[in-house]
Amino acid sequence: MKFLLINPQSSVKIYKTGKLRAVVSEMPMISLASLAGVLEKNKVEVQVLDLATSLAPEQELKDTLRYFNPDYVGVTFSTPLYEEAKQIAEIVKSFNPKIITIAGGVHISALTEETLKNTQFDIGVIGEGEETLQDIINKKPLVKIKGIAYKNKGKIKINKRRELIKDLDSLPLPAWHLFNLKKYKASKLTTRKQPVGPIETSRGCVYGCIYCNKDIFGRTFRYKSPERVILEIKHMLNSGFKEIHVWDDNFVTNLDRAKKICDLIIQEGLNKKVKWVLACGVRCDCIDEEFIKKAKQAGCYSIYLGVETGSPELLKKINKGETLEQIKYAFYLCKKVGIETVAFYMFGLPGETIETMEQTIQLAKDLDSDYAKFTITVPFPSTPLFHEWEKQGILKTKDWSKYNFHSASKVYDHPNLSWEILEKYYHKAYKDFYFRPKYLAKRLFRDIKEGRLLIEIYGAFKTFI
């Protein structure tokens, strides 16, 4: 039995049209590595085709189908990649209609029936895929497999959702040997060593921000034991990675566990072998000084923090569950300890006005993080925000390729602001933050000291020119 796992070509390229093009990094997909590990454990021959690293993706797909001749093809994709995933399924079916095509990822989980109906995917995996794929390859009758939707005589059948995996330690190690790490190039602005690899130490977020989709991992926090995390770090080092980025929803949900991981990294001497980053937006109200000190000692040099807005009213409106005081204190602690910070901000939230956007820009300058990322809010399918704005009739299109928060294009009519105003403040935020004399002087001093001046100049050119 042969199984081909595919990552669409624009999974990275979709970010290269906005302000973030200078910091876009290519790295292998942890989701595909995890699924491949499960398939190999079940004696399936697996190949991973990451079209994001391909110069001629369509031709490479056709060539791979020809020489590998898979029985199954699985494609994971987010909402902006829907059209590409649809095209991949069409190419697969034109090569061999008997190949079973499987869709996975957040979009199929959010819009299951619509996606299956309008594509040539045979099966849609809803939620986590590891246990579901085992049932599929073991030829369990589709009607009895939890967590899937499938086509049957022209109709879409949607089965009962599968329970979340309780013991994440039971999962096989990710199959990193299936990836050619030489193909991946990470931005030197946001990394220190290459190649860079992602690690997943937990799943699920217990918080209820209205712009987040919880269709895959839910709101239950499940985690790998500190010992398992150490095992995975060693596995990544043995696989050739030099730097690790943590891709958890919120690594510090259980702070004692996070501290234990840091302690074990130090005890094992791994802090002398690898640098790592908390790269997915840690919550400001979940960290303390002890953790930041331990993280730095353990080799973490940068923490990404989700701020979203400088308006106390909007923080409440989006159900963030944090205060400005907690946010400011988190950045204060990071500066005190001496760890790099990256702050995330959003424009166009419900209730947003020119005044609240000005508050956000001012907060960004006050926090004075090492880097700041501003985006225009996009209501992704199945989020509370999407449902609310769909009910209000302000969504303008369901052309999913436009649902890209790094280069969104008029997917809704904001109740208070024109799209032109949103784009104006998107550009204004970057200029106001990065062209401050204080910031420029600080960066110049640091970059000369660390030998990173040319890297920063290149990044500035890519961002603003």
Secondary structure in CASP SS format (residue, H / E / C, confidence):
PFRMAT SS
TARGET T0000
AUTHOR 0000-0000-0000
METHOD secondary structure of the structure
MODEL  1
M C 1.00
K E 1.00
F E 1.00
L E 1.00
L E 1.00
I E 1.00
N E 1.00
P C 1.00
Q C 1.00
S H 1.00
S H 1.00
V H 1.00
K H 1.00
I C 1.00
Y C 1.00
K C 1.00
T C 1.00
G C 1.00
K H 1.00
L H 1.00
R H 1.00
A H 1.00
V C 1.00
V C 1.00
S C 1.00
E C 1.00
M C 1.00
P C 1.00
M C 1.00
I H 1.00
S H 1.00
L H 1.00
A H 1.00
S H 1.00
L H 1.00
A H 1.00
G H 1.00
V H 1.00
L H 1.00
E H 1.00
K H 1.00
N C 1.00
K C 1.00
V C 1.00
E E 1.00
V E 1.00
Q E 1.00
V E 1.00
L E 1.00
D E 1.00
L H 1.00
A H 1.00
T H 1.00
S C 1.00
L C 1.00
A C 1.00
P H 1.00
E H 1.00
Q H 1.00
E H 1.00
L H 1.00
K H 1.00
D H 1.00
T H 1.00
L H 1.00
R H 1.00
Y H 1.00
F H 1.00
N C 1.00
P C 1.00
D C 1.00
Y E 1.00
V E 1.00
G E 1.00
V E 1.00
T E 1.00
F C 1.00
S C 1.00
T H 1.00
P H 1.00
L H 1.00
Y H 1.00
E H 1.00
E H 1.00
A H 1.00
K H 1.00
Q H 1.00
I H 1.00
A H 1.00
E H 1.00
I H 1.00
V H 1.00
K H 1.00
S H 1.00
F H 1.00
N C 1.00
P C 1.00
K C 1.00
I C 1.00
I E 1.00
T E 1.00
I E 1.00
A E 1.00
G E 1.00
G C 1.00
V H 1.00
H H 1.00
I H 1.00
S H 1.00
A H 1.00
L C 1.00
T H 1.00
E H 1.00
E H 1.00
T H 1.00
L H 1.00
K H 1.00
N C 1.00
T C 1.00
Q C 1.00
F C 1.00
D C 1.00
I E 1.00
G E 1.00
V E 1.00
I C 1.00
G C 1.00
E C 1.00
G C 1.00
E H 1.00
E H 1.00
T H 1.00
L H 1.00
Q H 1.00
D H 1.00
I H 1.00
I H 1.00
N C 1.00
K C 1.00
K C 1.00
P C 1.00
L H 1.00
V H 1.00
K H 1.00
I C 1.00
K C 1.00
G C 1.00
I E 1.00
A E 1.00
Y E 1.00
K E 1.00
N E 1.00
K C 1.00
G C 1.00
K E 1.00
I E 1.00
K E 1.00
I E 1.00
N C 1.00
K C 1.00
R C 1.00
R C 1.00
E C 1.00
L C 1.00
I C 1.00
K C 1.00
D C 1.00
L H 1.00
D H 1.00
S H 1.00
L C 1.00
P C 1.00
L C 1.00
P C 1.00
A C 1.00
W H 1.00
H H 1.00
L H 1.00
F C 1.00
N C 1.00
L H 1.00
K H 1.00
K H 1.00
Y C 1.00
K C 1.00
A C 1.00
S C 1.00
K C 1.00
L C 1.00
T C 1.00
T C 1.00
R C 1.00
K C 1.00
Q C 1.00
P C 1.00
V E 1.00
G E 1.00
P E 1.00
I E 1.00
E C 1.00
T C 1.00
S E 1.00
R E 1.00
G C 1.00
C C 1.00
V C 1.00
Y C 1.00
G C 1.00
C C 1.00
I C 1.00
Y C 1.00
C C 1.00
N C 1.00
K C 1.00
D C 1.00
I C 1.00
F C 1.00
G C 1.00
R C 1.00
T C 1.00
F C 1.00
R E 1.00
Y E 1.00
K C 1.00
S C 1.00
P H 1.00
E H 1.00
R H 1.00
V H 1.00
I H 1.00
L H 1.00
E H 1.00
I H 1.00
K H 1.00
H H 1.00
M H 1.00
L H 1.00
N H 1.00
S H 1.00
G C 1.00
F C 1.00
K C 1.00
E E 1.00
I E 1.00
H E 1.00
V E 1.00
W C 1.00
D C 1.00
D C 1.00
N C 1.00
F C 1.00
V C 1.00
T C 1.00
N C 1.00
L H 1.00
D H 1.00
R H 1.00
A H 1.00
K H 1.00
K H 1.00
I H 1.00
C H 1.00
D H 1.00
L H 1.00
I H 1.00
I H 1.00
Q H 1.00
E C 1.00
G C 1.00
L H 1.00
N H 1.00
K H 1.00
K C 1.00
V C 1.00
K E 1.00
W E 1.00
V E 1.00
L E 1.00
A E 1.00
C E 1.00
G E 1.00
V E 1.00
R C 1.00
C H 1.00
D H 1.00
C H 1.00
I C 1.00
D C 1.00
E H 1.00
E H 1.00
F H 1.00
I H 1.00
K H 1.00
K H 1.00
A H 1.00
K H 1.00
Q H 1.00
A C 1.00
G C 1.00
C E 1.00
Y E 1.00
S E 1.00
I E 1.00
Y E 1.00
L E 1.00
G E 1.00
V E 1.00
E E 1.00
T C 1.00
G C 1.00
S C 1.00
P H 1.00
E H 1.00
L H 1.00
L H 1.00
K H 1.00
K H 1.00
I C 1.00
N C 1.00
K C 1.00
G C 1.00
E C 1.00
T C 1.00
L H 1.00
E H 1.00
Q H 1.00
I H 1.00
K H 1.00
Y H 1.00
A H 1.00
F H 1.00
Y H 1.00
L H 1.00
C H 1.00
K H 1.00
K H 1.00
V H 1.00
G C 1.00
I C 1.00
E E 1.00
T E 1.00
V E 1.00
A E 1.00
F E 1.00
Y E 1.00
M E 1.00
F E 1.00
G C 1.00
L C 1.00
P C 1.00
G C 1.00
E C 1.00
T C 1.00
I H 1.00
E H 1.00
T H 1.00
M H 1.00
E H 1.00
Q H 1.00
T H 1.00
I H 1.00
Q H 1.00
L H 1.00
A H 1.00
K H 1.00
D H 1.00
L H 1.00
D C 1.00
S C 1.00
D C 1.00
Y E 1.00
A E 1.00
K E 1.00
F E 1.00
T E 1.00
I E 1.00
T C 1.00
V C 1.00
P C 1.00
F C 1.00
P C 1.00
S C 1.00
T C 1.00
P H 1.00
L H 1.00
F H 1.00
H H 1.00
E H 1.00
W H 1.00
E H 1.00
K H 1.00
Q H 1.00
G C 1.00
I C 1.00
L E 1.00
K C 1.00
T C 1.00
K C 1.00
D C 1.00
W H 1.00
S H 1.00
K H 1.00
Y C 1.00
N C 1.00
F C 1.00
H C 1.00
S C 1.00
A C 1.00
S C 1.00
K C 1.00
V C 1.00
Y E 1.00
D C 1.00
H C 1.00
P C 1.00
N C 1.00
L C 1.00
S C 1.00
W H 1.00
E H 1.00
I H 1.00
L H 1.00
E H 1.00
K H 1.00
Y H 1.00
Y H 1.00
H H 1.00
K H 1.00
A H 1.00
Y H 1.00
K H 1.00
D H 1.00
F H 1.00
Y H 1.00
F C 1.00
R C 1.00
P H 1.00
K H 1.00
Y H 1.00
L H 1.00
A H 1.00
K H 1.00
R H 1.00
L H 1.00
F H 1.00
R H 1.00
D H 1.00
I H 1.00
K H 1.00
E H 1.00
G C 1.00
R C 1.00
L H 1.00
L H 1.00
I H 1.00
E H 1.00
I H 1.00
Y H 1.00
G H 1.00
A H 1.00
F H 1.00
K H 1.00
T H 1.00
F H 1.00
I C 1.00
END
